Amino acid sequence: MPGSRWADRIWADPARERFFTGATVVTLLRTALTVGLLMWGTVEQSLTILVVGLVSHWIGDSLDGEYARWFDCETRIGAVMDLVCDRLCVALFYLGLIWLMPVLVVPVGLYLVEFMVVDTFLSLAFLAWPIRSPNYFYVVDARIYRWNWSRLGKAANSGLFAVVLLVLHHWSTPAAIVAGTVIAAALLILKCVSMTWLFRLGLPVPARDDTSGASAHRHVEDARNAG
């Protein structure tokens, strides 16, 4: 049944978990390209190169996710790698941006707190459930998923701030500062509300395996005795 096959893709399968898949290779390659562009743009103090680096990040981030779904190679390891690489690319872009435009430090600082800290915690929370990635968090809580990992939620979180900041900066720097600060603050509030929903939902703790615990304890004792 198609529905049954789709449901099987939602849930993590320990037998399929490995580091190197086609999707993680795409993640590593697109990250290397983006990091190279962003470092080049920062050294050359070129906003154009920084923007090219950001666009390459957006395209690559979509490509590795689509690849994983097309070829059915989604893994939790790959999802975490994708999250970590996203943070690296985004941080490098915005650090390069405020290197060129220090006046944007307030909105960029707020955005980095939202994306690097609060959103990172939210995004990694999927590991508490046996799903493959945050893309399937709707089976846990549809409201948290809708505001954070739906296509609209992702676009608002990753693209809206940068586009408004860059477009308005060419027109009016004060307008860019005000609009950027408002958007970053709104995203931070939204993420904090999502954190509240998550904490009310509760993060499940894996059941303790007494057999494994006893075995680990014996290994520790053996190591102490051998020492």
NORVEN-V228983 format. One record per helix or strand of 2 or more residues. SS is the DSSP state (a for helix, b for strand). FROM is the first residue (numbers start at 1). TO is the last residue. If there is no record, write none. Layout:
ss = [SS;SS]
from = [FROM;FROM]
to = [TO;TO]
This chain:
ss = [a;a;a;a;a;a;a;a;a;a;a]
from = [2;14;22;47;76;102;134;142;151;173;210]
to = [10;16;44;70;100;128;139;148;171;201;226]
